[in-house]
Amino acid sequence: PLHSSTILPTSPIMNTPMVFPFKKVEASDQYPSSIKWTQVNSKYEINVTTLEEIDVSVLLPHCLNVLNKIKKEVGTEAHVGPSLFKVFPRTLSIPLTSVWDQLVEDVGVHEFTVDNFEQKLKDFIAAHTTEQDRHELAQQLLHPVKPRSLSVQAFQYRLMEFNNYLHWLPGQDIPLTPVQLKQAFYDGMPHTWQERFINSGMNLSQKTMAE
């Protein structure tokens, strides 16, 4: 296993499976719809699309997008957990809603807390993904290649986003440390960019991802 102090050597371009595309592909055939709900005396609303497919590259971003939107929208802490359980299934297709309802019913959820929801969300994601998805994503992180049309900042943000995705997928591959993530970012940049970085006299170990 790699330690946090490890700086990996620059990796050659590898035929690593692309679990998630670095450049986001926006769905052109579906527009977000408004979902409104009331919790006690408070009214809330978010705009999201409906999840129709189970491909990991679509399913996982949808789940986390809904989770984050509800957390951002609901200002009262006591309303967050119940809102998550109430609203999330409304963002799923009818077949996927049935899967979610069955997962909640099988174990039984007596307290609608954020922690309980996030555990159920992991179970829902695990029902449609595999440990191989997590392993391939970990490999994609270790050997990234920045697309020519993607900005440097967008490439950086996607690496951090993918690293967070690992936490939600079934399996044992651990997320990259900040040092490893920084090395992966450097390795994924074009050789001309790497040469300019080296010729400028900068040291990778002394730079943060933001710099």
C-alpha positions as CSV (number, residue, x, y, z in Angstrom):
1,P,0.0,0.0,0.0
2,L,1.1,3.6,-0.7
3,H,1.8,5.9,2.2
4,S,0.8,9.5,2.3
5,S,4.4,10.7,1.9
6,T,4.9,8.7,-1.4
7,I,5.4,10.7,-4.6
8,L,4.7,8.3,-7.4
9,P,6.8,8.3,-10.5
10,T,5.2,9.8,-13.6
11,S,3.1,7.1,-15.1
12,P,3.0,6.3,-18.8
13,I,-0.4,6.5,-20.6
14,M,-2.2,3.3,-19.9
15,N,-5.3,1.6,-21.2
16,T,-7.2,2.2,-18.0
17,P,-11.0,1.6,-18.1
18,M,-12.9,4.9,-18.0
19,V,-15.6,4.4,-15.4
20,F,-16.5,8.1,-15.5
21,P,-15.7,10.4,-18.4
22,F,-13.5,13.3,-17.4
23,K,-15.6,15.6,-19.6
24,K,-19.2,15.7,-18.3
25,V,-21.8,14.7,-20.9
26,E,-25.0,16.7,-20.3
27,A,-28.2,14.7,-21.0
28,S,-30.0,16.5,-23.8
29,D,-33.3,14.6,-23.7
30,Q,-34.3,15.3,-20.1
31,Y,-34.8,18.6,-18.3
32,P,-34.9,19.0,-14.5
33,S,-38.3,19.0,-12.9
34,S,-39.4,20.8,-9.7
35,I,-39.9,18.7,-6.6
36,K,-41.7,20.5,-3.7
37,W,-42.3,19.2,-0.2
38,T,-43.2,20.4,3.2
39,Q,-41.5,19.4,6.5
40,V,-43.5,20.5,9.5
41,N,-44.2,24.1,8.6
42,S,-41.3,24.7,6.2
43,K,-41.6,24.5,2.4
44,Y,-38.7,23.3,0.2
45,E,-38.0,22.9,-3.5
46,I,-35.2,21.4,-5.7
47,N,-34.9,20.9,-9.4
48,V,-33.6,17.5,-10.5
49,T,-33.9,15.1,-13.4
50,T,-35.4,11.6,-12.9
51,L,-32.9,8.7,-12.8
52,E,-34.0,6.2,-15.5
53,E,-30.9,4.0,-15.9
54,I,-28.5,2.1,-13.8
55,D,-25.2,2.7,-15.5
56,V,-22.7,3.7,-12.7
57,S,-21.6,6.8,-14.6
58,V,-25.2,8.1,-14.4
59,L,-26.5,6.6,-11.2
60,L,-23.8,7.6,-8.8
61,P,-23.7,11.3,-9.8
62,H,-27.5,11.5,-9.7
63,C,-27.6,10.0,-6.1
64,L,-24.9,12.4,-4.8
65,N,-26.4,15.4,-6.7
66,V,-29.8,14.8,-5.0
67,L,-28.2,14.3,-1.6
68,N,-26.2,17.6,-1.9
69,K,-29.1,19.6,-3.2
70,I,-31.4,18.5,-0.4
71,K,-28.7,19.2,2.2
72,K,-28.2,22.7,0.7
73,E,-31.9,23.5,0.4
74,V,-33.0,22.4,3.9
75,G,-31.9,24.9,6.4
76,T,-33.3,23.3,9.5
77,E,-31.1,20.4,10.7
78,A,-33.9,18.3,12.1
79,H,-35.6,18.4,8.6
80,V,-32.7,17.1,6.6
81,G,-33.0,13.4,7.4
82,P,-36.7,13.2,6.9
83,S,-36.5,15.3,3.7
84,L,-33.9,12.9,2.2
85,F,-36.1,9.9,2.8
86,K,-39.1,11.7,1.5
87,V,-37.7,13.3,-1.6
88,F,-35.0,10.9,-3.0
89,P,-37.4,8.2,-4.2
90,R,-39.3,10.9,-6.1
91,T,-36.2,11.4,-8.2
92,L,-36.2,7.7,-9.4
93,S,-38.0,5.9,-12.2
94,I,-40.8,3.6,-11.1
95,P,-38.7,0.4,-11.3
96,L,-35.8,2.1,-9.3
97,T,-38.3,3.4,-6.7
98,S,-39.4,-0.2,-6.1
99,V,-35.8,-1.2,-5.5
100,W,-35.3,1.7,-3.0
101,D,-38.6,0.9,-1.2
102,Q,-37.6,-2.7,-0.9
103,L,-34.2,-1.9,0.5
104,V,-35.7,0.4,3.1
105,E,-38.4,-2.1,4.0
106,D,-36.0,-5.1,4.3
107,V,-33.9,-3.7,7.0
108,G,-36.4,-1.3,8.4
109,V,-35.6,2.3,9.1
110,H,-37.0,3.6,12.4
111,E,-35.2,6.9,12.5
112,F,-35.0,9.1,9.4
113,T,-31.6,10.5,10.1
114,V,-28.9,11.6,7.6
115,D,-26.6,8.8,8.7
116,N,-29.4,6.2,8.1
117,F,-30.2,7.7,4.8
118,E,-26.6,7.7,3.6
119,Q,-26.2,4.0,4.6
120,K,-29.4,3.2,2.6
121,L,-28.0,5.2,-0.3
122,K,-24.8,3.1,-0.2
123,D,-27.0,0.0,-0.2
124,F,-28.9,1.3,-3.2
125,I,-25.7,2.1,-5.1
126,A,-24.3,-1.3,-4.2
127,A,-27.4,-3.0,-5.6
128,H,-26.5,-1.6,-9.1
129,T,-22.6,-1.5,-9.0
130,T,-19.8,-3.9,-8.3
131,E,-16.4,-3.9,-6.5
132,Q,-14.9,-4.0,-10.0
133,D,-16.4,-0.5,-10.7
134,R,-14.6,0.8,-7.6
135,H,-11.3,-0.9,-8.6
136,E,-11.4,0.5,-12.1
137,L,-12.2,3.9,-10.8
138,A,-9.2,3.7,-8.5
139,Q,-7.0,2.8,-11.5
140,Q,-8.5,5.6,-13.5
141,L,-7.5,8.0,-10.7
142,L,-4.0,6.6,-10.6
143,H,-3.5,6.9,-14.4
144,P,-5.5,9.8,-15.6
145,V,-5.1,11.6,-18.9
146,K,-6.5,15.1,-19.2
147,P,-8.6,15.5,-22.4
148,R,-7.4,18.3,-24.6
149,S,-10.7,20.1,-24.5
150,L,-10.9,20.1,-20.7
151,S,-9.6,23.0,-18.7
152,V,-6.9,22.5,-16.1
153,Q,-9.2,23.5,-13.3
154,A,-12.0,21.3,-14.5
155,F,-9.6,18.3,-14.7
156,Q,-8.5,19.1,-11.1
157,Y,-12.1,19.2,-9.9
158,R,-13.0,16.0,-11.6
159,L,-10.1,14.1,-10.0
160,M,-11.3,15.3,-6.6
161,E,-14.9,14.4,-7.5
162,F,-13.9,10.9,-8.6
163,N,-11.9,10.4,-5.5
164,N,-15.0,11.1,-3.4
165,Y,-17.0,8.7,-5.5
166,L,-14.8,5.8,-4.3
167,H,-16.3,6.2,-0.8
168,W,-19.8,5.4,-2.1
169,L,-18.9,2.3,-4.2
170,P,-18.7,-1.2,-2.9
171,G,-15.2,-2.6,-2.5
172,Q,-11.9,-2.1,-0.7
173,D,-9.8,0.3,-2.9
174,I,-9.0,3.3,-0.7
175,P,-9.3,6.9,-1.9
176,L,-6.1,8.7,-2.9
177,T,-4.3,10.8,-0.3
178,P,-3.9,14.5,-1.0
179,V,-0.2,13.7,-2.0
180,Q,-1.2,10.9,-4.3
181,L,-4.1,13.0,-5.9
182,K,-1.6,15.8,-6.6
183,Q,0.8,13.3,-8.3
184,A,-2.1,11.9,-10.3
185,F,-3.0,15.4,-11.5
186,Y,0.6,16.1,-12.5
187,D,0.8,12.7,-14.3
188,G,-2.4,13.4,-16.2
189,M,-1.3,16.7,-17.6
190,P,0.3,16.9,-21.1
191,H,4.1,16.5,-21.3
192,T,4.5,20.1,-22.5
193,W,2.8,21.3,-19.3
194,Q,5.0,19.0,-17.2
195,E,8.1,20.3,-18.9
196,R,7.1,24.0,-18.3
197,F,6.4,23.1,-14.6
198,I,9.8,21.6,-14.2
199,N,11.7,24.3,-16.1
200,S,10.0,27.0,-13.9
201,G,11.9,25.6,-11.0
202,M,8.8,24.6,-9.1
203,N,8.7,21.5,-6.9
204,L,5.6,19.3,-6.9
205,S,6.0,18.4,-3.2
206,Q,5.9,22.0,-2.2
207,K,2.7,22.8,-4.1
208,T,-0.9,22.3,-3.2
209,M,-3.6,21.1,-5.6
210,A,-5.0,24.7,-5.6
211,E,-1.6,26.1,-6.6
